[in-house]
Amino acid sequence: MSDPAAIKTAIERNTKAVALRPSIGQGTATTRASLQPGLACEVTEGAYSLTVGMTEKYGGTGAGPNPGVYGRAALASCLTIGLAMWAARMGIELTSLEVSVEADYDVRGELGVTDEVRPGYLAMRYHIKVSSPAPEATVREMIDTGLRTSSWLDTLANPVPMSGDVEIVSTVGA
């Protein structure tokens, strides 16, 4: 595992900076997805790139994990990293930490088979498994704090204002 003291120092430095100047902690993140052959996308943000794809079952080539895998991974990894950060901040030693995320789905909504089924997940659950020599009450306090401050848990559990626009570029006569 990483050096808890270094993590704590970095987070405390960032916390102090944002408390003094909130605007340095505000911004807009932009991720772009570009369609590739085989129902796949090349997703980029800054220096990072990943492939997302659909399986053969949906007409794709299985070029990468599907969007649902990445969505569940976003929550699981956000919780795992966030809890590790809070453990370091609170001086709690972690022997191991694992988060699993389950999502119930019914593809009839996504495939437009019926309007009676939503296209998104029907329910989601996370399971946190932590091992620590710290007292259970201390570990529970850390977990409660980590859950309360998790950006992805908040994003998924509470409605976020969503807007969008569409730009159609005609290729007729091109």
N, C-alpha and C positions, 0 to 999 in steps of 0.2 A: 504494500500500500504506500501511498505518498507520505511525505513528511508532514504530519499534522501541524507542527509548529510553523512551517512555511505557509501552509494553507491558512492557518489562523492569522498570521501576519498580513498576508495578501488581502484577506477578506476584511480585516479591521481597517487596513489602509483604504480600501475601496469604500467601505461603509462611512468612514470619516469624511472622505472626499465628497461623496454624494450628499451627505448630511449638510456639508458646508455650501456646496454648489449643486443643487438638485438637477440643474440642466445638463450636467455632464453625464448623468445616468439616463437621459432620455434620448430617443432617436427612433428611427424606422429601419427595420431589417427587411431586406428584399432578397427573395429567393426566386430563381427563374427555372422553369421546366421547359425543355424543348423536345418536341415529339421526334422519336427515332423509329426506324422500322420495327415491326413486330410488337406493336402496342407497348412501346417502351419510351421512357423519357430520360434525358440527360439533365440532371438537376444540378445547378450551380449556385453558389453563394460565396463571393470572395474567392479565396484560394481553394475552396472545397468543392468536390464534385462527387456525385453518386448516381447510380443507375437505378431506376424504378421500372418495373415491368409487370405485365400480366402473364399468367401461366397459359399453357397451351389450351387448357380447359375453356379459357375465355377468348381464344384466338390469338394469343400472344406467343412469344417465344421463350418466356421465362428468363429474360435477360437480367433480371434483378428481382429483389423482393417487391411485393406489391405495396401500394400506398398504405394499406392497413397495417402491414408489418412495421413500416416506418412510423406510423401514428402511434401504435402501441409502444414502439421503441422510444419515441419521444417522451411519453409519460414514464415508462419504466426507468429510463436513464436519467430523466430530470429528478425523479424521486431518489434514485440511488446516489447521484452526485450531490444533490441538495442535502440529503441526510448526512453524507460523509462530511460536507462542509460544516454543517451544524455541530456534528460530533467534534470536529477539530476546534471550532470556536468555543465549545463548551468544555473542552479538555477531556472528552470521553474517548477512551480507547475502543476501537472496533476490531474484533477478531475476524469477523466476516459480515458481509451485508449483501443481500440479494433481494431484488424486487421483481415479482412477476406480475404481468397484467393479462387479464382475461377479458374478452369482449364477446358478447352474444350477438349474433347477427341472423338476419333472414334476407337472403339475396332477392327475394321477390320484390322488395321495394326498390332496390338498386337497378334491377332489370326492368322495372316498370310493369311488372305482372299485375300488381294491384296497388291502388292508392291507400289501402287499408294497412299497409306495412310501411313504416318509414324507411328511407334508403340508408340511414345511418345505423349505428349500433343500437341495439335494444337495451343493453345494460353493459356496464364495465365494472370491473373489480380489480383491486391491486392487493397483493399479499407481500408483506415485508417480513423477511427473516433476518434477524440480526443476532449476532453473538458478541458479547462484550463482558469483560470482568467488572464493569461498573454496576452499581445497584440498579435493579429493575426500574425503580421510580425515576432515576436520573435518565435512563435510556428512554423511558416513555415520555419524559418531558422533552427530550431532544427530538423524538419522533413527532410529537404534537407540534412543536415549533416548525420542524421541517415540512410537515403537511400543510400547516397554516400559511407558509411562505412559498410554497411550490408554484412556480409560474404555470407549468403545464397542467397541474391538477386544477388550479384556479381557472385556466382557460377552458378546460373541458367540462368542469362542473358548473360554471356560471356563464350565462349568455354573454358573448362579446359582440359589440356592434360590428356588423359585417356589411360591406358595400362592395360594389364591383362595377366595372364598365367593360364594354366590348368594342373592339376596333375591327372592322371587316375591311380587308384589303382585296379589292377585286383583281382577279387574275384573268378576266375575260379579255381576249385579244392580246394577251402578253406573250 
